Amino acid sequence: MNEFRILEIKQSVFENNDREAEKLRGELKARGVFLLNLMSSPGAGKTTTLRGTVKRLKNEFAIGVMEADIDSDVDAKAIQETGVKVIQLHTGGMCHLDAGMTRQGLEGLGLEDIDVAILENVGNLVCPAEFDTGASKNAMILSVPEGDDKPLKYPLMFTICDAVLVNKTDVLPYFDFDMNAVRERIRKLNPDAKVIPICARTGEGLDEWTQWLREEITAWRNR
């Protein structure tokens, strides 16, 4: 029987991406640019949360936003209304951004006048969790209608995130969602993750979230 080579494609892809992500992270640090990778399922409220975040921080930081999606420019138009620099990234069917794609986005955005870049990743809880973008911090949004069992179903996403925003708290009375249970499930996966209940529509909790982010940016700059 002839011998043949077995190539673990997925492992190789991840290893190459991890190296590229570390390189990008170092370059951004040298330039003083903090990169936040924001993830969630479609419809969880990323863009609304991001609008509220930008409005609270844009007078303190020069913010640039990269809106990643398979198609359309709806989100970029929504962010543009806040007055910050924004670029729309079309992934051509890809369900995530990797470090190389993030680098392209940052080059297109232009970092000359940016000190905080925010990537709104493609909406899903699987692929974006698998690829390191080179971000300084990862955050995700879990919306109440999605259910409190999502940390059990998508553990990697909750494991890699530094902050978890539980959005749409205004509809808690109408859904079977246990906030204590979701906190405990996240804690078991990632004891260091900051869990912050929010309502992006009303602004509830956004001050706590932006204060956390402000402190993380400051700590990152001082390291």
Backbone as CSV, one residue per row, in Angstrom:
resi,resn,N_x,N_y,N_z,CA_x,CA_y,CA_z,C_x,C_y,C_z
1,MET,0.859,-1.205,0.000,0.000,0.000,0.000,0.888,1.246,0.000
2,ASN,0.579,2.169,-0.884,1.354,3.403,-0.956,1.062,4.290,0.245
3,GLU,2.126,4.902,0.748,1.942,5.856,1.831,1.581,7.213,1.252
4,PHE,0.779,7.943,1.957,0.424,9.288,1.511,0.401,10.223,2.693
5,ARG,0.543,11.488,2.402,0.614,12.517,3.434,-0.788,12.937,3.853
6,ILE,-0.975,13.094,5.138,-2.230,13.627,5.675,-1.975,15.036,6.175
7,LEU,-2.655,15.979,5.597,-2.465,17.387,5.956,-3.681,17.881,6.726
8,GLU,-3.459,18.326,7.959,-4.537,18.868,8.776,-4.749,20.327,8.390
9,ILE,-5.630,20.535,7.420,-5.828,21.868,6.848,-6.281,22.861,7.904
10,LYS,-7.300,22.505,8.681,-7.875,23.435,9.644,-6.845,23.867,10.676
11,GLN,-6.074,22.887,11.180,-5.048,23.213,12.167,-4.022,24.166,11.585
12,SER,-3.623,23.916,10.345,-2.639,24.770,9.680,-3.170,26.185,9.507
13,VAL,-4.436,26.281,9.107,-5.058,27.601,8.918,-5.063,28.378,10.225
14,PHE,-5.450,27.714,11.319,-5.500,28.376,12.614,-4.117,28.815,13.070
15,GLU,-3.111,27.958,12.880,-1.758,28.302,13.306,-1.238,29.509,12.538
16,ASN,-1.472,29.531,11.236,-1.030,30.673,10.424,-1.753,31.942,10.847
17,ASN,-3.055,31.815,11.106,-3.825,32.991,11.523,-3.366,33.502,12.881
18,ASP,-3.067,32.589,13.807,-2.611,32.999,15.138,-1.310,33.790,15.049
19,ARG,-0.409,33.356,14.181,0.850,34.091,14.004,0.589,35.480,13.432
20,GLU,-0.292,35.547,12.442,-0.619,36.833,11.828,-1.317,37.755,12.828
21,ALA,-2.167,37.171,13.680,-2.887,37.961,14.679,-1.917,38.561,15.699
22,GLU,-0.959,37.778,16.149,0.028,38.287,17.111,0.866,39.386,16.489
23,LYS,1.213,39.210,15.232,1.986,40.245,14.528,1.183,41.538,14.426
24,LEU,-0.086,41.420,14.049,-0.951,42.596,13.927,-1.147,43.265,15.276
25,ARG,-1.326,42.468,16.326,-1.517,43.024,17.664,-0.301,43.856,18.080
26,GLY,0.890,43.331,17.769,2.105,44.064,18.093,2.223,45.360,17.322
27,GLU,1.847,45.327,16.055,1.913,46.536,15.229,0.932,47.595,15.724
28,LEU,-0.271,47.168,16.088,-1.265,48.111,16.601,-0.817,48.714,17.927
29,LYS,-0.208,47.887,18.774,0.300,48.394,20.043,1.366,49.448,19.810
30,ALA,2.256,49.198,18.860,3.322,50.151,18.544,2.755,51.469,18.027
31,ARG,1.616,51.398,17.353,0.993,52.605,16.812,0.042,53.257,17.806
32,GLY,-0.221,52.573,18.929,-1.128,53.122,19.925,-2.585,53.009,19.545
33,VAL,-2.922,51.977,18.761,-4.311,51.780,18.327,-4.903,50.576,19.051
34,PHE,-5.932,50.813,19.831,-6.665,49.766,20.553,-7.743,49.217,19.636
35,LEU,-7.780,47.889,19.473,-8.763,47.258,18.593,-9.734,46.410,19.404
36,LEU,-11.022,46.720,19.306,-12.083,45.952,19.947,-12.799,45.118,18.896
37,ASN,-12.932,43.820,19.150,-13.670,42.917,18.275,-15.021,42.633,18.932
38,LEU,-16.107,43.099,18.304,-17.456,42.952,18.856,-18.227,41.916,18.051
39,MET,-18.748,40.897,18.744,-19.405,39.772,18.075,-20.788,39.514,18.669
40,SER,-21.626,38.828,17.893,-22.947,38.413,18.380,-23.659,37.657,17.277
41,SER,-24.824,37.110,17.598,-25.719,36.556,16.586,-26.360,37.704,15.798
42,PRO,-26.892,37.422,14.602,-27.656,38.451,13.887,-28.854,38.890,14.728
43,GLY,-29.086,40.177,14.799,-30.258,40.676,15.498,-30.110,40.831,16.991
44,ALA,-28.902,40.570,17.517,-28.709,40.679,18.967,-28.569,42.129,19.412
45,GLY,-28.298,43.020,18.464,-28.217,44.439,18.806,-26.812,45.021,18.748
46,LYS,-25.938,44.455,17.912,-24.558,44.963,17.828,-24.514,46.417,17.391
47,THR,-25.206,46.718,16.305,-25.101,48.075,15.753,-25.722,49.110,16.679
48,THR,-26.853,48.804,17.291,-27.474,49.734,18.231,-26.581,49.939,19.447
49,THR,-26.004,48.850,19.955,-25.074,48.952,21.080,-23.854,49.764,20.685
50,LEU,-23.363,49.534,19.485,-22.182,50.252,19.013,-22.463,51.740,18.854
51,ARG,-23.634,52.081,18.377,-23.997,53.501,18.264,-23.979,54.176,19.636
52,GLY,-24.559,53.500,20.630,-24.561,54.058,21.979,-23.169,54.148,22.565
53,THR,-22.332,53.176,22.243,-20.947,53.173,22.724,-20.164,54.330,22.126
54,VAL,-20.283,54.493,20.831,-19.562,55.558,20.134,-19.976,56.927,20.655
55,LYS,-21.268,57.121,20.837,-21.754,58.423,21.305,-21.193,58.770,22.681
56,ARG,-20.975,57.763,23.523,-20.463,58.004,24.872,-18.950,58.192,24.915
57,LEU,-18.248,57.729,23.902,-16.779,57.753,23.952,-16.105,58.625,22.897
58,LYS,-16.860,59.101,21.914,-16.209,59.760,20.787,-15.567,61.097,21.147
59,ASN,-15.950,61.697,22.267,-15.310,62.939,22.681,-14.020,62.696,23.465
60,GLU,-13.772,61.436,23.829,-12.556,61.074,24.563,-11.529,60.381,23.680
61,PHE,-12.008,59.655,22.673,-11.128,58.886,21.801,-11.475,59.155,20.340
62,ALA,-10.460,59.105,19.494,-10.682,59.160,18.045,-11.043,57.750,17.596
63,ILE,-12.315,57.532,17.250,-12.843,56.199,16.989,-13.040,55.969,15.498
64,GLY,-12.666,54.777,15.060,-12.951,54.316,13.706,-13.655,52.978,13.792
65,VAL,-14.640,52.758,12.940,-15.449,51.538,12.996,-15.367,50.785,11.674
66,MET,-15.177,49.469,11.777,-15.227,48.586,10.615,-16.469,47.714,10.731
67,GLU,-17.366,47.844,9.789,-18.602,47.064,9.771,-18.433,45.895,8.818
68,ALA,-18.375,44.682,9.353,-18.182,43.495,8.521,-19.505,42.782,8.297
69,ASP,-19.772,42.448,7.048,-20.994,41.738,6.710,-20.780,41.008,5.396
70,ILE,-21.618,40.027,5.152,-21.537,39.302,3.889,-21.908,40.221,2.739
71,ASP,-22.884,41.078,2.954,-23.308,42.034,1.942,-24.037,43.183,2.638
72,SER,-24.401,44.197,1.886,-25.151,45.378,2.323,-24.261,46.395,3.033
73,ASP,-24.770,47.618,3.132,-24.054,48.687,3.831,-24.957,49.357,4.860
74,VAL,-25.970,48.634,5.305,-26.946,49.178,6.247,-26.290,49.614,7.549
75,ASP,-25.414,48.754,8.092,-24.799,49.041,9.384,-23.837,50.219,9.298
76,ALA,-23.077,50.289,8.206,-22.134,51.398,8.050,-22.866,52.734,7.993
77,LYS,-23.998,52.760,7.313,-24.792,53.991,7.246,-25.301,54.383,8.626
78,ALA,-25.678,53.390,9.429,-26.170,53.675,10.777,-25.067,54.248,11.659
79,ILE,-23.856,53.729,11.535,-22.730,54.216,12.329,-22.269,55.577,11.831
80,GLN,-22.349,55.798,10.537,-21.919,57.076,9.961,-22.676,58.246,10.573
81,GLU,-23.916,57.999,10.973,-24.737,59.048,11.571,-24.176,59.547,12.899
82,THR,-23.299,58.748,13.546,-22.709,59.174,14.814,-21.562,60.159,14.602
83,GLY,-21.087,60.296,13.358,-20.039,61.252,13.057,-18.631,60.707,13.127
84,VAL,-18.462,59.398,13.373,-17.110,58.837,13.426,-16.753,58.222,12.076
85,LYS,-15.480,57.947,11.918,-14.976,57.336,10.694,-15.454,55.891,10.600
86,VAL,-15.941,55.476,9.431,-16.488,54.128,9.305,-16.191,53.578,7.916
87,ILE,-16.006,52.267,7.845,-15.822,51.580,6.570,-16.641,50.303,6.598
88,GLN,-17.235,49.946,5.453,-17.987,48.697,5.337,-17.091,47.639,4.708
89,LEU,-17.022,46.468,5.340,-16.244,45.349,4.820,-17.197,44.262,4.349
90,HIS,-17.091,43.873,3.081,-17.863,42.758,2.558,-16.973,41.526,2.520
91,THR,-17.437,40.448,3.113,-16.595,39.257,3.265,-16.731,38.270,2.112
92,GLY,-17.604,38.547,1.158,-17.737,37.654,0.018,-18.238,36.276,0.387
93,GLY,-19.099,36.207,1.374,-19.671,34.931,1.778,-19.014,34.328,3.006
94,MET,-17.848,34.837,3.403,-17.172,34.316,4.588,-17.960,34.715,5.835
95,CYS,-18.032,33.792,6.813,-18.856,34.024,7.999,-18.052,34.589,9.162
96,HIS,-16.852,35.101,8.892,-15.996,35.628,9.950,-14.929,36.514,9.322
97,LEU,-14.191,37.209,10.172,-12.961,37.884,9.759,-11.792,37.213,10.450
98,ASP,-10.707,37.001,9.728,-9.471,36.529,10.339,-8.508,37.705,10.447
99,ALA,-7.284,37.436,10.874,-6.328,38.527,11.098,-5.960,39.234,9.795
100,GLY,-5.799,38.466,8.732,-5.452,39.074,7.450,-6.546,39.976,6.924
101,MET,-7.789,39.541,7.048,-8.910,40.361,6.604,-9.049,41.602,7.477
102,THR,-8.800,41.444,8.777,-8.850,42.596,9.679,-7.771,43.611,9.305
103,ARG,-6.598,43.126,8.962,-5.519,44.028,8.531,-5.954,44.829,7.302
104,GLN,-6.565,44.160,6.343,-7.054,44.856,5.148,-8.070,45.928,5.524
105,GLY,-8.954,45.586,6.454,-9.952,46.549,6.893,-9.336,47.758,7.558
106,LEU,-8.338,47.527,8.404,-7.661,48.634,9.081,-6.922,49.522,8.089
107,GLU,-6.325,48.898,7.083,-5.636,49.690,6.054,-6.635,50.528,5.277
108,GLY,-7.810,49.959,5.000,-8.844,50.710,4.294,-9.433,51.823,5.144
109,LEU,-9.563,51.557,6.437,-10.078,52.571,7.359,-9.106,53.722,7.498
110,GLY,-7.817,53.384,7.584,-6.785,54.406,7.786,-6.626,54.702,9.263
111,LEU,-5.420,54.491,9.790,-5.191,54.617,11.227,-4.476,55.907,11.626
112,GLU,-4.242,56.773,10.676,-3.477,57.982,10.971,-4.130,58.845,12.042
113,ASP,-5.463,58.882,12.051,-6.183,59.730,13.005,-7.101,58.904,13.906
114,ILE,-6.721,57.644,14.172,-7.544,56.736,14.971,-6.731,56.241,16.165
115,ASP,-7.344,56.245,17.360,-6.682,55.580,18.482,-7.525,54.451,19.077
116,VAL,-8.789,54.343,18.670,-9.610,53.190,19.030,-10.344,52.728,17.774
117,ALA,-10.073,51.491,17.356,-10.762,50.902,16.201,-11.707,49.819,16.724
118,ILE,-12.903,49.800,16.182,-13.897,48.802,16.596,-14.328,47.999,15.382
119,LEU,-14.222,46.687,15.489,-14.668,45.782,14.437,-16.005,45.174,14.834
120,GLU,-17.041,45.465,14.079,-18.313,44.756,14.259,-18.260,43.537,13.354
121,ASN,-17.997,42.393,13.944,-17.759,41.166,13.192,-19.050,40.638,12.564
122,VAL,-18.900,39.675,11.670,-20.051,39.062,11.017,-20.923,38.374,12.068
123,GLY,-22.223,38.461,11.913,-23.150,37.973,12.931,-23.335,36.470,12.966
124,ASN,-22.643,35.812,13.874,-22.915,34.426,14.245,-22.025,34.070,15.426
125,LEU,-22.347,32.983,16.109,-21.623,32.628,17.337,-20.605,31.509,17.142
126,VAL,-20.336,31.142,15.876,-19.441,30.020,15.621,-18.118,30.484,15.020
127,CYS,-18.136,30.860,13.750,-16.890,31.167,13.030,-16.083,32.306,13.653
128,PRO,-16.686,33.441,14.018,-15.871,34.528,14.577,-15.106,34.138,15.828
129,ALA,-15.632,33.171,16.584,-14.959,32.742,17.809,-13.689,31.952,17.516
130,GLU,-13.605,31.360,16.336,-12.491,30.479,16.018,-11.267,31.223,15.490
131,PHE,-11.448,32.459,15.032,-10.356,33.174,14.379,-9.960,34.420,15.170
132,ASP,-8.715,34.438,15.623,-8.152,35.602,16.302,-7.979,36.720,15.276
133,THR,-8.561,37.871,15.552,-8.469,39.007,14.621,-7.277,39.909,14.905
134,GLY,-6.585,39.664,16.015,-5.522,40.575,16.431,-6.035,41.658,17.362
135,ALA,-7.265,41.483,17.852,-7.884,42.499,18.705,-7.207,42.600,20.063
136,SER,-7.272,43.785,20.639,-6.789,44.004,21.999,-7.735,43.364,23.005
137,LYS,-9.054,43.445,22.719,-10.079,42.836,23.566,-11.212,42.315,22.685
138,ASN,-11.844,41.244,23.166,-13.022,40.685,22.506,-14.249,40.893,23.386
139,ALA,-15.344,41.279,22.767,-16.607,41.409,23.485,-17.716,40.800,22.641
140,MET,-18.758,40.342,23.307,-19.896,39.789,22.579,-21.199,40.255,23.206
141,ILE,-22.255,40.151,22.416,-23.587,40.489,22.883,-24.459,39.246,22.807
142,LEU,-25.111,38.930,23.918,-26.124,37.878,23.973,-27.448,38.568,24.256
143,SER,-28.428,38.374,23.392,-29.717,39.027,23.629,-30.664,38.082,24.364
144,VAL,-31.511,38.658,25.169,-32.450,37.880,25.981,-33.288,36.911,25.140
145,PRO,-33.837,37.323,23.973,-34.651,36.380,23.200,-33.905,35.133,22.729
146,GLU,-32.569,35.189,22.694,-31.792,34.017,22.266,-31.808,32.900,23.294
147,GLY,-32.029,33.233,24.557,-32.080,32.213,25.598,-30.826,32.142,26.439
148,ASP,-30.991,31.698,27.677,-29.854,31.651,28.604,-29.005,30.393,28.442
149,ASP,-29.360,29.539,27.478,-28.593,28.305,27.266,-27.459,28.459,26.269
150,LYS,-27.281,29.638,25.692,-26.284,29.803,24.635,-24.848,29.546,25.092
151,PRO,-24.462,29.845,26.356,-23.110,29.463,26.771,-22.885,27.951,26.722
152,LEU,-23.948,27.167,26.876,-23.834,25.715,26.799,-23.693,25.254,25.352
153,LYS,-24.337,25.960,24.437,-24.343,25.556,23.028,-23.141,26.097,22.250
154,TYR,-22.636,27.263,22.646,-21.527,27.890,21.932,-20.420,28.278,22.917
155,PRO,-19.830,27.310,23.591,-18.893,27.618,24.681,-17.654,28.398,24.248
156,LEU,-17.145,28.146,23.038,-15.917,28.828,22.623,-16.104,30.341,22.593
157,MET,-17.237,30.794,22.076,-17.484,32.231,21.997,-17.408,32.880,23.372
158,PHE,-18.008,32.253,24.354,-18.026,32.823,25.695,-16.664,32.671,26.378
159,THR,-15.888,31.690,25.949,-14.572,31.470,26.526,-13.572,32.541,26.110
160,ILE,-13.675,33.011,24.869,-12.664,33.949,24.347,-12.989,35.414,24.631
161,CYS,-14.194,35.691,25.138,-14.600,37.090,25.291,-14.233,37.651,26.660
162,ASP,-13.763,38.881,26.645,-13.416,39.584,27.868,-14.646,40.222,28.509
163,ALA,-15.654,40.496,27.704,-16.902,41.072,28.213,-18.072,40.458,27.474
164,VAL,-19.151,40.197,28.211,-20.401,39.699,27.637,-21.504,40.671,28.008
165,LEU,-22.119,41.265,27.008,-23.230,42.185,27.227,-24.530,41.421,27.006
166,VAL,-25.381,41.397,28.010,-26.685,40.728,27.892,-27.706,41.792,27.535
167,ASN,-28.063,41.833,26.267,-28.878,42.922,25.728,-30.376,42.584,25.719
168,LYS,-31.176,43.640,25.594,-32.635,43.571,25.520,-33.239,43.168,26.867
169,THR,-32.697,43.725,27.928,-33.230,43.438,29.260,-34.653,43.959,29.431
170,ASP,-35.076,44.853,28.544,-36.440,45.379,28.650,-37.496,44.317,28.343
171,VAL,-37.096,43.221,27.688,-38.083,42.177,27.379,-37.939,40.959,28.300
172,LEU,-37.164,41.082,29.350,-37.000,39.973,30.295,-38.331,39.412,30.814
173,PRO,-39.325,40.270,31.097,-40.595,39.721,31.616,-41.327,38.806,30.639
174,TYR,-40.944,38.872,29.358,-41.678,38.129,28.336,-40.948,36.874,27.863
175,PHE,-39.775,36.617,28.410,-38.999,35.452,27.994,-38.553,34.655,29.213
176,ASP,-38.402,33.374,28.999,-37.934,32.479,30.055,-36.404,32.527,30.077
177,PHE,-35.866,33.620,30.599,-34.423,33.868,30.612,-33.980,34.082,32.048
178,ASP,-33.056,33.238,32.505,-32.575,33.293,33.887,-31.219,33.979,33.916
179,MET,-31.179,35.218,34.380,-29.935,35.988,34.400,-28.895,35.349,35.316
180,ASN,-29.325,34.837,36.440,-28.380,34.187,37.349,-27.783,32.934,36.721
181,ALA,-28.604,32.191,36.000,-28.124,30.974,35.344,-27.107,31.307,34.263
182,VAL,-27.378,32.347,33.466,-26.444,32.683,32.389,-25.128,33.198,32.967
183,ARG,-25.192,33.943,34.049,-23.964,34.407,34.707,-23.121,33.215,35.181
184,GLU,-23.781,32.236,35.787,-23.066,31.069,36.303,-22.471,30.240,35.168
185,ARG,-23.201,30.090,34.083,-22.689,29.332,32.940,-21.480,30.021,32.310
186,ILE,-21.535,31.335,32.228,-20.394,32.080,31.691,-19.212,31.992,32.649
187,ARG,-19.495,32.094,33.941,-18.421,32.049,34.934,-17.660,30.723,34.878
188,LYS,-18.379,29.622,34.669,-17.724,28.319,34.591,-16.822,28.216,33.369
189,LEU,-17.219,28.859,32.280,-16.409,28.838,31.064,-15.266,29.837,31.122
190,ASN,-15.530,30.982,31.746,-14.590,32.095,31.683,-14.764,32.967,32.936
191,PRO,-14.078,32.620,34.022,-14.255,33.351,35.289,-13.901,34.830,35.203
192,ASP,-13.083,35.201,34.235,-12.629,36.590,34.136,-13.528,37.469,33.277
193,ALA,-14.506,36.882,32.603,-15.373,37.667,31.722,-16.261,38.602,32.536
194,LYS,-16.363,39.840,32.088,-17.252,40.817,32.696,-18.635,40.679,32.069
195,VAL,-19.649,40.427,32.875,-21.021,40.280,32.383,-21.799,41.537,32.740
196,ILE,-22.363,42.191,31.727,-23.058,43.462,31.933,-24.431,43.413,31.260
197,PRO,-25.513,43.416,32.031,-26.845,43.516,31.433,-27.061,44.911,30.852
198,ILE,-27.602,44.980,29.648,-27.845,46.272,29.011,-29.171,46.248,28.256
199,CYS,-29.638,47.432,27.939,-30.715,47.592,26.968,-30.250,48.677,26.011
200,ALA,-29.748,48.270,24.864,-29.193,49.233,23.911,-30.245,50.231,23.440
201,ARG,-31.495,49.807,23.387,-32.565,50.682,22.905,-32.792,51.852,23.845
202,THR,-32.780,51.598,25.166,-33.024,52.654,26.144,-31.735,53.263,26.701
203,GLY,-30.620,52.559,26.535,-29.348,53.030,27.072,-28.998,52.460,28.428
204,GLU,-29.908,51.690,29.003,-29.640,51.087,30.312,-28.389,50.207,30.252
205,GLY,-27.473,50.412,31.192,-26.274,49.596,31.280,-25.128,50.043,30.390
206,LEU,-25.383,50.939,29.451,-24.323,51.351,28.535,-23.242,52.183,29.216
207,ASP,-23.613,52.905,30.257,-22.599,53.662,31.000,-21.626,52.706,31.696
208,GLU,-22.145,51.621,32.256,-21.268,50.628,32.898,-20.360,49.972,31.858
209,TRP,-20.933,49.637,30.709,-20.160,49.021,29.635,-19.060,49.947,29.128
210,THR,-19.406,51.200,28.869,-18.396,52.122,28.340,-17.345,52.462,29.392
211,GLN,-17.714,52.437,30.670,-16.721,52.642,31.717,-15.738,51.479,31.752
212,TRP,-16.257,50.259,31.608,-15.372,49.083,31.533,-14.418,49.217,30.359
213,LEU,-14.954,49.596,29.211,-14.129,49.723,28.011,-13.099,50.831,28.177
214,ARG,-13.519,51.940,28.745,-12.603,53.057,29.015,-11.428,52.601,29.889
215,GLU,-11.730,51.860,30.924,-10.687,51.378,31.830,-9.754,50.384,31.140
216,GLU,-10.310,49.550,30.274,-9.492,48.582,29.535,-8.549,49.294,28.565
217,ILE,-9.046,50.318,27.902,-8.194,51.084,26.979,-7.060,51.756,27.739
218,THR,-7.385,52.346,28.877,-6.372,53.023,29.694,-5.316,52.041,30.185
219,ALA,-5.761,50.882,30.677,-4.831,49.863,31.164,-3.944,49.357,30.041
220,TRP,-4.528,49.167,28.849,-3.777,48.705,27.673,-2.707,49.735,27.292
221,ARG,-3.069,50.996,27.363,-2.100,52.038,27.016,-0.935,52.083,28.008
222,ASN,-1.219,51.763,29.242,-0.192,51.857,30.287,0.696,50.625,30.391
223,ARG,0.316,49.557,29.677,1.129,48.340,29.736,2.357,48.453,28.858
